[in-house]
Amino acid sequence: MVTKSSKKGEKFEEGLTELEAIVARLESGDTTLEESLDLFEKGAGKLKRLSGMLDEAQQKVEILTKDTSGTVKTEPFEEGRED
């Protein structure tokens, strides 16, 4: 499953790759102060969008179960769980 962002249908993996490239440029020290500030601003915005995408995905990852009375309830996804 590929999670998409509301901004231009951005895919999470693509956004993460772009964020990593921004960080690499900032860490290289080869940018002017103005370029660094611009990159930082772009990176902060991208990080906010990616974080939102992760939050949204986390909310969607729930398992529907029925308790003993037949009532449907949701429970958080537990990694490594095998039912």
N, C-alpha and C positions, 0 to 999 in steps of 0.2 A: 504494500500500500504506500502510495506517495502522497504525502500531505501537501496541500497547496495553500498558499497565502492568499488573502483577499486582495493583495496588491499585485495586479497584473498577472495573476495566476502563477506566481513564483513558486517553484518547487523548493522544499526544504533543503534538499541536498545541494541544489544550485546556489541557494542563498548562503549556505554554510561555506561552500567553496569560495564564494565572493568575499565573505567575511574573513576567511583565512588569508586571502590575497591582500586584503586591506591591512590586516595585522602585520603581515610579512613586510609590506611597504613601510609601515610605521616603524617597525623594528629595525629596518635596514639603516635608518638614519640618513638616507639619501634624498630627503624631501625638505623643502623650505618650511618655515613656520606656517605660512598660509596654506600650503599643500597639506601639511600635517593636521591642521585644524579642520580642513575640509574632509580629509580622510577620516578623522576621528568622528566628525558629525555623521558622515555616511555610515560608518561602522556602528555607531550607537543606534542609529535608526534601524539598521539591518538586524542588530542584536535584539532590539525590542520586537520587531516583527517575527523573528525566529523563535523567540521566547514565547510569544503569543501562539505561534503554531504548535509548539510543544505542549503548552497548557491546554489548547483545544484538543490535541490528540489524546492527552492524558484523560481528559474528561470523557472522551468517546470510548476509551478502552475499559469497558465494564462488561461483566458477565451476567447475563440474565439467568436467574435460578428460581426454582420454586422451593418454598419451604415445605414442611410436612403437611401443612393445611392446604397446599396448592396455591398459595398466594405467590404471585410473581414479585420478586424483589431484585434489586441490583446490588452487586458487591464489587468493590474495587478489584481490578486485575492484579493478580499476584504472580510475579515472574517465577517460572519454574513449576507452576501448578499444572498438574495433569489430572483431569477428571475423566 
